Amino acid sequence: MRCETALRVLLADDRPDVLEALRLLLKAAGHKADTADSPTDVLAAVEARDYDLILMDLNYARDTTSGAEGLDLLARFSDMRVAAPVVVMTAWGSIDIAVEAMRRGACDFVQKPWDNERLLATLEKQAHLAAGRRATARRDRNEFEIAREVQQNLFPRSAPQLETLECAGRCVPARAVGGDYYDFLDLGPSATGLLVADVSGKGTGAALLMANLQGCFRSQIETCGHSPRAMLRAVNRLFCDSTPPEQFATAFFARYEDRTRRLQYVNCGHPPPVIVRISGEIERLQPCATVLGAFRFWECEERSAELAPGDALVVFSDGISEAGIDGGEEFGEFRAIQSIRALDGLSAPALAAGLIDAACRFSPDYQGDDMTVLAARAR
């Protein structure tokens, strides 16, 4: 497959006559070539310029045949994240070394002495394949960026304005898009819905499920907004009918009445939210129903609590409590509660941000799951 555009190729070999022959061959084919005759020069060249392809020998020291220098260069390319495909040259009888080079990242190999037409065909084919991979990666990245922007627009743009409660939410996805979800629902005069949900899975699939679940909740506001139990029964039916049987979601949904300070809630298999009383007492809102979407015939228990001035309600996803689990020790609910205690007296936005920051500090090198916090401070 002939390239339609000129390639910029780095040629690496310790023999000047080989470099000159290759340079002239590429020039005649319409390509541009830089040359390097040592591993040091090779590394300097790839640091200074991006190449469409690298064609390099595996041996540079006189009378060596082990290929160790070339294999070491491949390892350095990996560390430096060199994007150019690498084709290695090897002498007849050194197939094992060429195979090892491909295991370490080379995309193909040619044997010395080479056939000009075959060599050009190999180089142009690998450059074409690499260009295709880069185009696909750019397209995927653009699609993910669009998906991320769309998903971010699904989150509420502002918190409800209530006389007796300040609310805030924050979500930090583990990937470009995620399956965690929080929302504030307008349930009529003096009433607000507080919602945190976590759908099964990660990435794009989870994001689609999250959008579906959001639509299920919002479609039921007018008919079921008066009762969390009625809301969750309707949402479960819709979510179950529109998702595969193996997909489900945990959720905490509460209806807060501004005038009475009463919180009516249903916890559907979600990590227990925490109420920190002004006295310092901790109240955990345990699950009172199973997860959403797993069973067509589903029931729940509605419970209630009251929020006095100074009390704080914190709802978080398991991305908070399970932070660090991949390293052998998770953040856990105990540390989450301790962190909430340490943030006592702060505003709802500061409380939500502070809990996420605490979980991130506990596991600074890796985020395995979406982290979502909805915080509310009674006043």
MINUDO-970257 format. One record per residue (C-alpha): residue in one letter; chain; x negated, y, z negated. Coordinates in steps of 0.02 Angstrom, whole numbers, plus 50000, padded with zeros to 5 digits. Layout:
> a,A,X,Y,Z
...
***
This chain:
> m,A,50000,50000,50000
> r,A,49916,50159,50060
> c,A,49924,50311,49947
> e,A,50006,50464,50024
> t,A,49902,50583,49918
> a,A,49716,50590,49882
> l,A,49660,50503,49724
> r,A,49533,50568,49600
> v,A,49428,50416,49554
> l,A,49287,50394,49428
> l,A,49153,50273,49491
> a,A,49039,50197,49359
> d,A,48886,50088,49398
> d,A,48702,50091,49352
> r,A,48644,50071,49533
> p,A,48636,50231,49638
> d,A,48656,50136,49802
> v,A,48818,50056,49741
> l,A,48888,50224,49684
> e,A,48845,50305,49851
> a,A,48924,50165,49952
> l,A,49083,50173,49850
> r,A,49088,50363,49859
> l,A,49074,50361,50049
> l,A,49206,50225,50063
> l,A,49330,50325,49960
> k,A,49289,50486,50052
> a,A,49325,50403,50219
> a,A,49494,50348,50148
> g,A,49536,50526,50097
> h,A,49499,50510,49911
> k,A,49385,50608,49794
> a,A,49259,50524,49681
> d,A,49152,50572,49532
> t,A,49009,50458,49481
> a,A,48932,50402,49316
> d,A,48783,50287,49293
> s,A,48792,50253,49105
> p,A,48924,50223,48970
> t,A,48881,50394,48896
> d,A,48916,50480,49062
> v,A,49078,50381,49083
> l,A,49144,50440,48915
> a,A,49092,50619,48950
> a,A,49183,50614,49118
> v,A,49348,50548,49048
> e,A,49342,50678,48910
> a,A,49317,50817,49036
> r,A,49444,50768,49169
> d,A,49599,50663,49202
> y,A,49577,50530,49336
> d,A,49702,50435,49441
> l,A,49593,50279,49425
> i,A,49428,50218,49354
> l,A,49323,50090,49448
> m,A,49179,50031,49340
> d,A,49047,49897,49325
> l,A,49039,49797,49164
> n,A,48847,49796,49150
> y,A,48732,49947,49138
> a,A,48570,49892,49055
> r,A,48443,49809,49172
> d,A,48453,49618,49186
> t,A,48609,49605,49077
> t,A,48759,49500,49130
> s,A,48863,49488,48970
> g,A,48982,49630,49015
> a,A,48974,49689,48834
> e,A,48947,49871,48881
> g,A,49098,49874,48994
> l,A,49206,49786,48866
> d,A,49154,49914,48736
> l,A,49201,50053,48857
> l,A,49375,49979,48875
> a,A,49394,49981,48686
> r,A,49340,50164,48683
> f,A,49465,50205,48820
> s,A,49602,50131,48712
> d,A,49547,50234,48561
> m,A,49543,50391,48670
> r,A,49712,50351,48748
> v,A,49642,50362,48924
> a,A,49792,50351,49039
> a,A,49702,50307,49202
> p,A,49710,50125,49257
> v,A,49542,50036,49254
> v,A,49481,49916,49387
> v,A,49320,49825,49340
> m,A,49184,49758,49454
> t,A,49098,49595,49417
> a,A,48975,49481,49505
> w,A,49021,49313,49579
> g,A,49027,49181,49443
> s,A,49082,49304,49306
> i,A,49270,49275,49313
> d,A,49280,49240,49127
> i,A,49212,49413,49089
> a,A,49338,49492,49210
> v,A,49480,49399,49125
> e,A,49421,49461,48955
> a,A,49413,49638,49025
> m,A,49595,49626,49082
> r,A,49643,49562,48911
> r,A,49565,49719,48839
> g,A,49657,49838,48953
> a,A,49588,49830,49131
> c,A,49726,49814,49260
> d,A,49628,49719,49394
> f,A,49453,49667,49449
> v,A,49351,49655,49609
> q,A,49198,49549,49640
> k,A,49030,49604,49707
> p,A,48991,49608,49849
> w,A,49161,49678,49891
> d,A,49266,49682,50047
> n,A,49301,49864,50090
> e,A,49481,49842,50145
> r,A,49524,49732,49997
> l,A,49440,49852,49876
> l,A,49535,50002,49943
> a,A,49698,49905,49940
> t,A,49669,49856,49758
> l,A,49627,50033,49704
> e,A,49773,50113,49794
> k,A,49895,49980,49733
> q,A,49844,50005,49551
> a,A,49849,50194,49567
> h,A,50023,50183,49643
> l,A,50085,50068,49504
> a,A,50012,50183,49371
> a,A,50096,50335,49450
> g,A,50261,50241,49447
> r,A,50239,50199,49263
> r,A,50201,50380,49222
> a,A,50355,50438,49317
> t,A,50463,50312,49226
> a,A,50390,50366,49059
> r,A,50426,50548,49099
> r,A,50604,50507,49150
> d,A,50633,50403,48993
> r,A,50560,50543,48887
> n,A,50674,50670,48969
> e,A,50825,50557,48943
> f,A,50780,50534,48760
> e,A,50761,50721,48739
> i,A,50933,50748,48814
> a,A,51006,50611,48704
> r,A,50926,50688,48551
> e,A,50996,50860,48593
> v,A,51170,50788,48622
> q,A,51165,50693,48458
> q,A,51104,50843,48360
> n,A,51254,50940,48427
> l,A,51369,50808,48351
> f,A,51313,50856,48176
> p,A,51410,50997,48092
> r,A,51336,51167,48130
> s,A,51392,51242,47965
> a,A,51448,51185,47794
> p,A,51624,51216,47731
> q,A,51654,51376,47636
> l,A,51731,51324,47470
> e,A,51757,51420,47309
> t,A,51706,51279,47193
> l,A,51580,51179,47295
> e,A,51424,51215,47396
> c,A,51385,51081,47526
> a,A,51236,51040,47639
> g,A,51178,50896,47745
> r,A,51017,50844,47828
> c,A,50970,50699,47942
> v,A,50794,50649,47999
> p,A,50804,50508,48128
> a,A,50665,50379,48134
> r,A,50667,50384,48324
> a,A,50721,50510,48455
> v,A,50900,50466,48413
> g,A,50973,50367,48270
> g,A,51124,50287,48189
> d,A,51145,50393,48033
> y,A,51285,50519,48027
> y,A,51352,50650,47909
> d,A,51500,50764,47932
> f,A,51614,50891,47849
> l,A,51796,50872,47901
> d,A,51927,51008,47889
> l,A,52072,50922,47801
> g,A,52183,51073,47785
> p,A,52198,51217,47661
> s,A,52081,51195,47513
> a,A,52027,51018,47563
> t,A,51867,50954,47643
> g,A,51809,50783,47697
> l,A,51631,50732,47650
> l,A,51561,50590,47755
> v,A,51398,50493,47770
> a,A,51387,50338,47878
> d,A,51250,50221,47940
> v,A,51285,50108,48089
> s,A,51190,49947,48115
> g,A,51039,49949,48229
> k,A,50921,50087,48285
> g,A,50885,50194,48436
> t,A,51002,50230,48580
> g,A,51123,50088,48542
> a,A,51146,50148,48364
> a,A,51168,50327,48424
> l,A,51311,50274,48539
> l,A,51394,50182,48395
> m,A,51372,50335,48286
> a,A,51459,50445,48414
> n,A,51600,50318,48426
> l,A,51620,50315,48237
> q,A,51623,50504,48230
> g,A,51762,50505,48359
> c,A,51859,50377,48257
> f,A,51854,50487,48101
> r,A,51895,50650,48188
> s,A,52041,50573,48282
> q,A,52126,50529,48117
> i,A,52113,50696,48027
> e,A,52291,50754,48061
> t,A,52377,50590,48023
> c,A,52268,50520,47882
> g,A,52174,50669,47810
> h,A,52281,50668,47653
> s,A,52216,50498,47596
> p,A,52041,50423,47603
> r,A,52118,50249,47595
> a,A,52230,50284,47744
> m,A,52086,50366,47838
> l,A,51968,50218,47813
> r,A,52099,50088,47858
> a,A,52134,50179,48023
> v,A,51950,50208,48061
> n,A,51906,50025,48027
> r,A,52042,49968,48148
> l,A,51981,50086,48286
> f,A,51797,50049,48258
> c,A,51827,49861,48252
> d,A,51926,49865,48414
> s,A,51795,49966,48508
> t,A,51633,49881,48453
> p,A,51557,49707,48468
> p,A,51592,49594,48317
> e,A,51411,49597,48260
> q,A,51409,49787,48246
> f,A,51464,49874,48086
> a,A,51436,50029,47982
> t,A,51420,50073,47799
> a,A,51509,50234,47751
> f,A,51552,50346,47606
> f,A,51704,50457,47635
> a,A,51777,50577,47508
> r,A,51916,50705,47507
> y,A,51874,50854,47397
> e,A,52014,50967,47337
> d,A,51944,51141,47308
> r,A,52079,51200,47186
> t,A,52079,51047,47074
> r,A,51894,50997,47093
> r,A,51955,50819,47122
> l,A,51853,50700,47229
> q,A,51949,50552,47302
> y,A,51831,50429,47386
> v,A,51803,50259,47464
> n,A,51630,50181,47472
> c,A,51619,50054,47614
> g,A,51463,49954,47573
> h,A,51356,50112,47567
> p,A,51214,50143,47442
> p,A,51301,50214,47287
> p,A,51306,50404,47290
> v,A,51254,50489,47131
> i,A,51342,50620,47026
> v,A,51223,50710,46910
> r,A,51327,50792,46775
> i,A,51278,50959,46700
> s,A,51248,50860,46539
> g,A,51117,50753,46628
> e,A,51229,50600,46633
> i,A,51217,50496,46793
> e,A,51371,50423,46877
> r,A,51349,50303,47025
> l,A,51494,50285,47145
> q,A,51487,50099,47180
> p,A,51559,50016,47338
> c,A,51744,49980,47332
> a,A,51763,49908,47507
> t,A,51661,49808,47630
> v,A,51578,49882,47785
> l,A,51676,49957,47930
> g,A,51699,49865,48094
> a,A,51658,49688,48038
> f,A,51837,49630,48001
> r,A,52000,49672,48089
> f,A,52101,49640,47931
> w,A,52021,49754,47803
> e,A,52071,49834,47639
> c,A,51992,49958,47519
> e,A,52014,50034,47347
> e,A,52024,50222,47327
> r,A,51938,50296,47175
> s,A,51920,50472,47106
> a,A,51807,50586,47005
> e,A,51804,50769,46957
> l,A,51659,50888,46982
> a,A,51635,51016,46844
> p,A,51533,51175,46870
> g,A,51348,51130,46881
> d,A,51378,50948,46930
> a,A,51291,50885,47087
> l,A,51347,50749,47209
> v,A,51212,50670,47317
> v,A,51252,50544,47454
> f,A,51106,50463,47545
> s,A,51076,50326,47673
> d,A,50968,50172,47644
> g,A,50829,50256,47743
> i,A,50796,50351,47582
> s,A,50802,50206,47460
> e,A,50707,50088,47577
> a,A,50569,50211,47623
> g,A,50402,50123,47607
> i,A,50474,49947,47615
> d,A,50363,49904,47764
> g,A,50213,49938,47653
> g,A,50273,49817,47519
> e,A,50355,49938,47396
> e,A,50513,50038,47426
> f,A,50561,50208,47361
> g,A,50716,50131,47282
> e,A,50871,50201,47201
> f,A,50781,50230,47036
> r,A,50653,50346,47116
> a,A,50792,50429,47216
> i,A,50886,50468,47055
> q,A,50727,50528,46970
> s,A,50694,50644,47117
> i,A,50872,50711,47108
> r,A,50847,50745,46922
> a,A,50686,50838,46960
> l,A,50784,50949,47081
> d,A,50912,50994,46949
> g,A,50984,51168,46967
> l,A,50934,51193,47149
> s,A,51058,51238,47285
> a,A,51138,51103,47392
> p,A,51024,51136,47543
> a,A,50869,51130,47433
> l,A,50932,50970,47350
> a,A,50959,50883,47519
> a,A,50790,50938,47585
> g,A,50701,50897,47423
> l,A,50761,50717,47417
> i,A,50707,50685,47597
> d,A,50538,50766,47561
> a,A,50514,50654,47409
> a,A,50550,50497,47511
> c,A,50432,50554,47649
> r,A,50293,50588,47524
> f,A,50315,50413,47454
> s,A,50295,50339,47629
> p,A,50194,50471,47725
> d,A,50127,50361,47865
> y,A,50282,50273,47929
> q,A,50468,50306,47937
> g,A,50559,50144,47971
> d,A,50738,50206,47964
> d,A,50842,50363,47980
> m,A,50850,50470,47823
> t,A,51012,50562,47787
> v,A,51068,50660,47634
> l,A,51230,50752,47598
> a,A,51220,50857,47441
> a,A,51355,50956,47352
> r,A,51337,51071,47201
> a,A,51493,51118,47102
> r,A,51509,51299,47045
***
